[in-house]
Amino acid sequence: QNGNGSVFDFQAIFELLRIPGVLQLVILKTLIGVPAGAYHTMFTMINMERFQLTPEINGRLLSFVGVLTIVMQGFGAGYIASKLQDNVILKLSLIALTITYLLLSFTDTLLFLCLVMVPMVTAGSLVNVIITSAMTKIVPTSTTGTSLGLNMATHSLIRTTSPSLGGFMYATFGYPSFGVFGALVSGGLALHMLVSRTLHV
């Protein structure tokens, strides 16, 4: 073991990013995560202002979204992955996110919001699971830990930038901007994946 080793081994990270497909997956995960992160940071405020939810009802809605995420990441993603190829799942999930974000722009009732959240959480969970799995598959076993660390760093980057972006979007462009932004990003990525064969998934 190298006694001079550092927790943040930038050389190892750069070497990891040079592996075909890794940088693309990191960029893909970041781009997909930014619209979702921006919306989620403003989720509670939007619910209470736009839908006039009480703190109690808002808490139940957050629990509903949390349970959906647990079910999809814990059970649904594995089942779907056993039936379809990763590339197919990723493309279908991006198309589903595009449609869902468009619907999100028009949500005006709590029931409509709950219905929209089901495919949004499902597709988002599938994308996260597939990208994380793909990153561990295409790197050598010895760098699996580094790849998972890079994956978590991407989450941290999204969480850091999302509050400022979400606040700016909501104050400047209003609620529909979250759906439009998400649809443009997801739709662009879906189109890229449909016409490009360079992504290693």
MARRODREN-599991 format. One line per 8 residues: number of its first residue (from 1); for each residue x, y, z of N, C-alpha, C, O. Coordinates in steps of 0.2 Angstrom, whole numbers, plus 5000, padded with zeros to 4 digits. Example, Ala and Ser with C-alpha at 12.3 -4.5 7.8 and 13.67 -1.06 7.14 Angstrom:
BEGIN
1) 5066:4972:5039:5062:4978:5039:5066:4984:5039:5071:4983:5042 | 5064:4989:5035:5068:4995:5036:5064:5000:5039:5067:5006:5040
//
This chain:
BEGIN
1) 5004:4994:5000:5000:5000:5000:5004:5006:5000:5009:5006:5004 | 5003:5011:4996:5006:5017:4996:5005:5022:5002:4999:5024:5003 | 5010:5023:5006:5009:5027:5012:5008:5034:5010:5005:5038:5015 | 5010:5036:5004:5008:5043:5002:5002:5044:4999:5000:5050:4996 | 4998:5039:4999:4991:5039:4995:4987:5044:4998:4987:5046:5004 | 4982:5047:4994:4978:5052:4996:4971:5049:4995:4969:5045:4991 | 4966:5052:4999:4959:5050:4999:4957:5052:4992:4953:5049:4988 | 4959:5058:4990:4957:5061:4983:4963:5060:4979:4967:5064:4978
9) 4963:5054:4975:4968:5053:4971:4966:5055:4964:4963:5051:4960 | 4968:5061:4962:4966:5064:4956:4969:5060:4950:4965:5060:4945 | 4975:5058:4951:4977:5054:4945:4973:5048:4943:4972:5046:4937 | 4971:5044:4949:4966:5039:4948:4960:5041:4944:4957:5037:4940 | 4957:5047:4946:4951:5049:4943:4952:5051:4936:4948:5049:4932 | 4957:5054:4934:4959:5056:4927:4960:5049:4923:4957:5049:4917 | 4963:5044:4926:4964:5038:4922:4957:5035:4921:4956:5032:4916 | 4953:5035:4926:4946:5032:4926:4942:5036:4920:4939:5032:4916
17) 4943:5042:4920:4939:5046:4915:4941:5045:4908:4938:5046:4903 | 4948:5042:4907:4950:5040:4900:4948:5034:4898:4949:5032:4892 | 4945:5030:4902:4942:5023:4900:4936:5025:4896:4931:5029:4897 | 4935:5022:4890:4930:5023:4885:4923:5022:4888:4922:5017:4891 | 4919:5027:4888:4912:5027:4891:4911:5030:4897:4906:5033:4899 | 4917:5031:4902:4916:5033:4908:4914:5041:4908:4909:5043:4912 | 4918:5045:4905:4916:5052:4905:4909:5053:4902:4906:5058:4904 | 4907:5049:4897:4901:5050:4894:4895:5049:4899:4890:5052:4899
25) 4896:5044:4903:4891:5042:4908:4891:5047:4913:4886:5049:4916 | 4897:5050:4915:4897:5055:4920:4893:5061:4918:4889:5064:4921 | 4894:5063:4912:4891:5069:4909:4884:5068:4908:4879:5072:4910 | 4882:5062:4906:4875:5060:4905:4871:5060:4912:4866:5063:4912 | 4874:5057:4917:4871:5057:4924:4870:5064:4926:4865:5066:4929 | 4875:5069:4925:4875:5076:4927:4869:5079:4924:4865:5083:4927 | 4869:5079:4917:4864:5082:4913:4857:5080:4915:4852:5084:4916 | 4856:5073:4916:4850:5071:4918:4848:5073:4925:4842:5075:4927
33) 4853:5074:4929:4851:5075:4936:4850:5083:4938:4847:5084:4943 | 4853:5087:4934:4852:5094:4935:4844:5097:4935:4842:5100:4939 | 4840:5095:4929:4833:5097:4930:4830:5094:4935:4826:5097:4939 | 4831:5088:4937:4827:5084:4943:4829:5088:4949:4825:5089:4953 | 4836:5089:4950:4838:5092:4956:4835:5099:4957:4833:5101:4962 | 4835:5103:4951:4832:5110:4952:4825:5110:4954:4823:5114:4958 | 4821:5105:4951:4814:5104:4953:4813:5102:4960:4809:5104:4964 | 4817:5097:4962:4817:5094:4969:4818:5099:4974:4815:5099:4980
41) 4823:5103:4973:4825:5108:4978:4819:5113:4980:4819:5116:4985 | 4815:5114:4975:4810:5119:4975:4803:5115:4976:4798:5119:4977 | 4803:5109:4977:4797:5105:4977:4792:5107:4983:4786:5108:4981 | 4795:5108:4989:4791:5109:4994:4788:5116:4994:4782:5117:4995 | 4792:5121:4992:4789:5128:4991:4784:5128:4985:4779:5131:4986 | 4785:5125:4980:4780:5124:4974:4774:5121:4977:4768:5124:4975 | 4774:5116:4980:4768:5112:4983:4764:5117:4987:4758:5117:4986 | 4767:5121:4991:4763:5125:4996:4761:5131:4993:4756:5134:4995
49) 4764:5134:4988:4762:5140:4984:4757:5138:4979:4752:5142:4978 | 4759:5134:4974:4755:5132:4968:4749:5128:4970:4743:5129:4967 | 4750:5123:4974:4744:5118:4976:4741:5120:4982:4736:5116:4984 | 4743:5125:4986:4740:5127:4992:4740:5121:4997:4735:5120:5001 | 4745:5117:4997:4746:5111:5002:4748:5113:5009:4752:5118:5010 | 4745:5110:5014:4747:5111:5021:4753:5107:5022:4755:5103:5018 | 4757:5109:5027:4763:5105:5029:4762:5098:5030:4766:5094:5028 | 4756:5096:5032:4754:5089:5033:4753:5085:5027:4756:5080:5026
57) 4750:5088:5022:4749:5085:5016:4755:5085:5012:4756:5080:5008 | 4759:5090:5012:4765:5091:5009:4770:5085:5011:4774:5082:5007 | 4770:5084:5018:4774:5078:5021:4772:5072:5018:4776:5067:5017 | 4765:5071:5017:4763:5064:5014:4765:5063:5007:4767:5058:5005 | 4765:5069:5003:4767:5069:4996:4774:5067:4996:4776:5063:4992 | 4778:5070:5000:4786:5068:5000:4787:5061:5002:4791:5058:4999 | 4783:5058:5007:4783:5051:5009:4781:5047:5003:4784:5042:5002 | 4776:5049:4999:4774:5045:4993:4779:5045:4988:4781:5039:4985
65) 4783:5050:4987:4788:5050:4982:4794:5046:4985:4797:5042:4981 | 4795:5046:4991:4801:5042:4994:4799:5035:4994:4804:5031:4992 | 4793:5033:4995:4791:5026:4994:4792:5023:4987:4795:5018:4986 | 4790:5028:4982:4791:5026:4975:4798:5025:4973:4800:5020:4970 | 4802:5029:4976:4809:5029:4974:4812:5022:4977:4816:5019:4974 | 4811:5021:4983:4813:5015:4987:4811:5008:4983:4815:5004:4982 | 4804:5008:4981:4802:5002:4978:4805:5001:4971:4807:4996:4969 | 4806:5007:4967:4809:5006:4960:4816:5005:4961:4819:5000:4957
73) 4820:5008:4965:4827:5007:4965:4829:5000:4969:4834:4997:4967 | 4824:4998:4973:4826:4992:4977:4823:4986:4974:4826:4980:4974 | 4818:4986:4970:4814:4980:4967:4813:4981:4959:4815:4977:4955 | 4810:4987:4958:4808:4987:4951:4814:4988:4946:4813:4985:4940 | 4819:4991:4947:4825:4992:4943:4828:4985:4941:4830:4984:4936 | 4829:4981:4946:4832:4974:4945:4827:4970:4941:4830:4966:4937 | 4821:4970:4942:4816:4966:4938:4816:4968:4931:4817:4964:4926 | 4816:4975:4930:4816:4977:4923:4823:4976:4919:4823:4974:4913
81) 4828:4977:4923:4835:4976:4920:4836:4968:4918:4839:4967:4913 | 4832:4964:4921:4833:4957:4920:4829:4955:4913:4830:4950:4910 | 4824:4960:4911:4820:4958:4905:4823:4962:4899:4821:4960:4893 | 4826:4968:4900:4828:4972:4895:4835:4974:4895:4838:4974:4900 | 4838:4975:4889:4845:4977:4889:4846:4985:4892:4841:4989:4892 | 4852:4986:4895:4853:4993:4898:4852:4998:4893:4849:5003:4895 | 4854:4997:4887:4853:5003:4882:4846:5004:4881:4844:5010:4880 | 4842:4999:4880:4835:5000:4879:4832:5003:4885:4827:5008:4884
89) 4833:5001:4891:4830:5004:4897:4832:5012:4897:4828:5016:4899 | 4838:5013:4896:4840:5020:4896:4837:5025:4891:4834:5030:4893 | 4836:5022:4885:4833:5026:4880:4825:5027:4881:4822:5032:4881 | 4822:5021:4884:4815:5022:4885:4814:5026:4891:4809:5030:4892 | 4818:5026:4896:4818:5030:4902:4818:5038:4900:4815:5042:4903 | 4823:5039:4896:4824:5046:4893:4818:5049:4890:4816:5054:4890 | 4815:5044:4886:4809:5046:4882:4803:5047:4887:4799:5052:4886 | 4803:5043:4892:4797:5044:4897:4798:5050:4901:4793:5053:4903
97) 4805:5052:4903:4806:5058:4906:4804:5064:4902:4801:5069:4905 | 4805:5064:4896:4804:5069:4891:4796:5071:4892:4794:5076:4892 | 4792:5065:4891:4785:5066:4891:4782:5068:4898:4778:5073:4898 | 4785:5065:4903:4783:5067:4910:4785:5074:4912:4781:5078:4915 | 4791:5077:4910:4792:5084:4911:4787:5088:4907:4785:5094:4910 | 4785:5087:4901:4781:5091:4898:4774:5091:4901:4771:5096:4902 | 4772:5085:4904:4766:5085:4908:4766:5089:4914:4761:5092:4916 | 4772:5089:4917:4773:5092:4923:4772:5100:4922:4770:5103:4927
105) 4773:5102:4917:4772:5110:4915:4765:5112:4916:4763:5117:4917 | 4760:5107:4915:4753:5108:4915:4750:5106:4921:4744:5106:4922 | 4753:5103:4926:4750:5100:4932:4747:5106:4936:4750:5111:4937 | 4740:5105:4938:4737:5111:4941:4733:5108:4947:4730:5112:4951 | 4733:5101:4948:4730:5098:4954:4734:5093:4957:4739:5091:4954 | 4733:5092:4963:4737:5087:4967:4737:5080:4964:4742:5077:4964 | 4731:5078:4962:4730:5072:4959:4734:5071:4953:4738:5066:4952 | 4734:5076:4948:4738:5076:4942:4745:5076:4944:4749:5072:4941
113) 4747:5079:4949:4754:5079:4951:4757:5072:4953:4762:5070:4952 | 4752:5069:4957:4754:5062:4960:4754:5057:4954:4759:5053:4954 | 4750:5058:4949:4750:5054:4943:4757:5055:4939:4760:5050:4937 | 4759:5061:4938:4765:5063:4935:4771:5060:4938:4776:5058:4935 | 4771:5060:4945:4777:5058:4949:4778:5051:4948:4784:5049:4949 | 4773:5047:4947:4775:5040:4946:4779:5038:4940:4784:5035:4941 | 4778:5040:4934:4783:5039:4929:4789:5043:4929:4795:5040:4927 | 4789:5049:4932:4795:5053:4933:4800:5049:4938:4806:5049:4937
121) 4797:5047:4944:4802:5043:4949:4804:5037:4946:4810:5035:4947 | 4799:5033:4942:4801:5027:4939:4807:5028:4934:4812:5024:4935 | 4806:5032:4930:4811:5033:4925:4818:5036:4928:4823:5034:4926 | 4817:5040:4932:4823:5043:4935:4827:5038:4939:4833:5038:4939 | 4823:5034:4943:4827:5028:4947:4830:5023:4942:4836:5021:4943 | 4827:5022:4937:4830:5017:4932:4836:5020:4929:4841:5016:4928 | 4836:5026:4927:4842:5030:4924:4848:5029:4929:4853:5028:4927 | 4847:5031:4935:4852:5031:4940:4855:5024:4941:4861:5024:4942
129) 4851:5019:4942:4853:5012:4943:4857:5010:4937:4862:5007:4938 | 4854:5011:4931:4858:5009:4925:4865:5012:4924:4869:5009:4922 | 4865:5019:4925:4871:5022:4924:4876:5020:4929:4882:5019:4928 | 4874:5019:4936:4879:5017:4941:4881:5010:4939:4887:5009:4940 | 4877:5006:4937:4879:4999:4935:4883:4999:4930:4888:4995:4929 | 4882:5003:4924:4886:5003:4918:4893:5005:4920:4898:5003:4917 | 4894:5010:4925:4900:5013:4927:4905:5007:4930:4911:5007:4929 | 4902:5003:4934:4905:4998:4937:4907:4992:4932:4912:4988:4934
137) 4903:4991:4927:4904:4986:4922:4910:4987:4918:4914:4983:4916 | 4911:4994:4916:4916:4995:4910:4923:4997:4913:4927:4998:4909 | 4923:4997:4920:4930:4999:4923:4933:4993:4926:4929:4988:4927 | 4940:4992:4926:4943:4986:4930:4940:4986:4937:4938:4990:4940 | 4940:4979:4939:4938:4978:4946:4942:4982:4951:4939:4984:4956 | 4948:4983:4950:4952:4987:4955:4950:4994:4955:4952:4997:4960 | 4947:4997:4951:4945:5004:4951:4937:5005:4952:4934:5010:4951 | 4934:4999:4954:4927:5000:4956:4925:5005:4961:4920:5009:4960
145) 4929:5005:4966:4928:5010:4972:4929:5017:4969:4925:5021:4971 | 4934:5018:4965:4935:5025:4962:4929:5027:4958:4926:5033:4958 | 4926:5022:4954:4920:5024:4950:4914:5025:4954:4910:5030:4952 | 4913:5022:4959:4908:5023:4964:4908:5030:4967:4904:5034:4968 | 4915:5032:4969:4916:5038:4972:4915:5044:4967:4912:5049:4969 | 4917:5043:4961:4915:5048:4955:4908:5048:4954:4905:5054:4953 | 4904:5043:4955:4897:5043:4954:4894:5047:4960:4889:5051:4959 | 4896:5046:4966:4894:5050:4972:4896:5058:4971:4892:5062:4973
153) 4902:5059:4968:4904:5066:4967:4899:5069:4962:4898:5075:4963 | 4897:5066:4957:4892:5069:4953:4885:5071:4956:4883:5076:4955 | 4883:5066:4961:4877:5068:4965:4878:5074:4969:4874:5079:4969 | 4884:5075:4972:4886:5081:4976:4886:5087:4972:4884:5092:4974 | 4889:5087:4966:4889:5092:4961:4882:5095:4960:4880:5101:4960 | 4877:5090:4958:4870:5092:4957:4867:5095:4963:4864:5100:4962 | 4868:5092:4969:4865:5095:4975:4868:5102:4976:4864:5106:4979 | 4874:5103:4974:4877:5110:4976:4874:5115:4971:4873:5121:4973
161) 4873:5113:4965:4871:5118:4960:4863:5119:4959:4861:5124:4957 | 4860:5114:4961:4853:5114:4960:4849:5119:4964:4844:5122:4961 | 4850:5121:4970:4846:5126:4974:4846:5132:4971:4841:5136:4970 | 4852:5135:4969:4853:5141:4965:4849:5141:4959:4846:5146:4957 | 4850:5136:4955:4847:5135:4948:4839:5135:4949:4836:5139:4946 | 4837:5131:4954:4830:5130:4955:4827:5137:4957:4821:5139:4955 | 4830:5140:4962:4827:5147:4964:4827:5152:4959:4822:5156:4958 | 4832:5152:4954:4832:5157:4949:4827:5155:4944:4823:5160:4942
169) 4826:5149:4942:4821:5147:4937:4814:5149:4940:4810:5151:4936 | 4812:5147:4946:4806:5148:4949:4804:5156:4949:4799:5158:4948 | 4809:5160:4951:4808:5167:4952:4807:5170:4946:4804:5175:4945 | 4811:5168:4941:4812:5171:4934:4807:5169:4929:4803:5173:4926 | 4806:5162:4929:4802:5160:4923:4795:5156:4926:4791:5155:4922 | 4795:5155:4932:4789:5152:4935:4789:5144:4935:4794:5141:4932 | 4784:5141:4937:4783:5134:4938:4784:5130:4932:4788:5125:4932 | 4781:5132:4926:4782:5128:4920:4789:5127:4917:4790:5123:4914
177) 4793:5132:4919:4800:5131:4917:4804:5125:4919:4808:5123:4915 | 4802:5122:4925:4805:5116:4927:4803:5110:4922:4808:5106:4920 | 4797:5110:4920:4795:5105:4915:4798:5106:4908:4800:5101:4905 | 4798:5112:4906:4801:5114:4899:4809:5112:4899:4811:5109:4894 | 4812:5114:4904:4819:5113:4905:4821:5105:4905:4825:5103:4901 | 4817:5102:4909:4818:5095:4910:4817:5091:4903:4820:5086:4901 | 4811:5093:4900:4810:5090:4893:4815:5091:4888:4816:5087:4884 | 4818:5097:4888:4823:5099:4883:4829:5095:4884:4832:5092:4879
185) 4831:5094:4890:4837:5091:4892:4836:5083:4890:4840:5080:4887 | 4831:5080:4893:4829:5073:4892:4828:5071:4885:4831:5066:4882 | 4824:5076:4881:4823:5075:4874:4829:5075:4870:4830:5071:4866 | 4834:5080:4872:4840:5080:4868:4844:5074:4869:4847:5072:4864 | 4845:5072:4875:4849:5066:4877:4846:5060:4874:4850:5055:4871 | 4839:5059:4874:4836:5053:4871:4837:5053:4863:4839:5048:4860 | 4837:5059:4860:4838:5060:4853:4846:5058:4851:4847:5054:4846 | 4850:5060:4856:4857:5059:4855:4859:5051:4855:4862:5048:4851
193) 4855:5048:4860:4856:5041:4861:4853:5037:4855:4856:5031:4854 | 4848:5039:4852:4845:5036:4847:4849:5036:4841:4849:5031:4837 | 4853:5041:4840:4856:5042:4833:4864:5040:4834:4867:5039:4829 | 4866:5040:4841:4873:5039:4842:4874:5031:4844:4870:5029:4848 | 4880:5028:4843:4882:5022:4845:4888:5022:4849:4891:5017:4850 | 4890:5028:4851:4896:5028:4855:4896:5027:4862:4901:5027:4865 | 4890:5027:4865:4889:5027:4872:4890:5020:4874:4886:5015:4872 | 4894:5019:4879:4895:5012:4882:4891:5011:4888:4892:5012:4893
201) 4885:5008:4886:4880:5005:4892:4879:4998:4891:4875:4995:4895
//
